[in-house]
Amino acid sequence: MTAYNRGDVVLVAFVFSDESGKKLRPAVVVSSAAYNRARQEIAVAAITSNIRHRSFGDHLLADWKGAGLLFPSLVTGIFRTIKRTMVDRKLGAMPKREMEAIDVKFRQSLGL
């Protein structure tokens, strides 16, 4: 089974929140290395190229190319836990500075 690291940008089939369908979209692994080693799941946050629609908890990426993405993108405050086998492939890795900014947004969203 493939191991994924915090900050990896992966392609995942995301189920819509109303469960009406799913869409293959990029996501960033947000779970820790210890979590990823101990479980068969990883926690990911969705990434979208719809940068005009921003909500609380979203982070607009300055270095989207450095993350392996094809278009200007933002990391959404939409995250979930998925089986590692649900990952289609790895696209790249989120630059350290971007992960630090994402962490700030998640702490705000979760009240941590």
N, C-alpha and C positions, 0 to 999 in steps of 0.2 A: 504494500500500500504506500502511495506517495506521501511523503511528509511535507507539510506546508509550514511556513514561518510567518510570524507576525509581520505585517507589511507587504506580504506577497499580494500581487494583483492577479486575480484569477477570473476565469469565465465560468459563470454558474447559472443554472436555470432557477430564476426567482419566481416563486408563486405570488400572485397578486394578493394583497391583504384581504380582499373579499373572496379569495380562492376561485375566482372566475376564469383563471387561466394562468399561464406562466410565460416568461420571456427570458431568453438567454441574455445575460448582461454581465458586465464586469463588476467585481466586488473586491474589497480589500480585506485580508485576514486581520482581525483585531484581537483574537485570543492569544494568550501568552504561549511561549514555547512549552512550558510545563503542562498547560492545559492540552495543547495539541499532542504532546507525547502520551499523555495519560488516557486520552479518549479517542474514539473513532470519529468524533465530530470536530469541526472548527467553527468559530464564530466569525461572521463576515458582515461587512456593511456594504450596501448597494452603492454603485457608482452610476451616474447618469450624465449624458451629454446635454440634457435639457437644463442649461445653466440660467435660463431666464426665470425659472420657477424655483425659488429658494425658500426653504422653511427653517424653522428653529432647529438647530442641531446640524445643519448642512455646512459643509466646508468647500468653498470654491478652490480648486487646485491651481496653484500658480505654475507648478512644474508637471503638468499632465503628460507631457512627452517623456519626461524622466521616469514616469511611472509605467511607461509602456502602453499608454493610451493613444488612440488615433485622433481624438477630438478634444477640444476644451471640455472639461468635465468637473463635476462636483461629487464629493462623497456625501451621501445622504445620511440622515439620522435614522434610516431604516436598516436595522440589523437583525440577524437571525442566526441560529445554530443549524448547521447542515452536516450531513455525513460527508466525509472526505471523498467518497466515491461519487458524489454529485458534482464535483469540480470537473469541468470539461478539459481545461488546460490552464497553465500559468501564462500570464501575459507579460509580467514584469514585476517590479518591486517599487513600493512607494518610497520616495526619498525621505530621509530621516526628518528633515524640517517639516515636511507635509504630515508625517505621522504624529509629530509633536502637536501640530495645530489640530489635527483630527481628535487627538486625546483630549484637548481642551474642550472641544465641542461636545464630546461624549460625556465628559464630567459634568458639563452644564446641563445636558439633556437628562442625565440620570440622577442629578442632585448629589454627586459624589464630591 
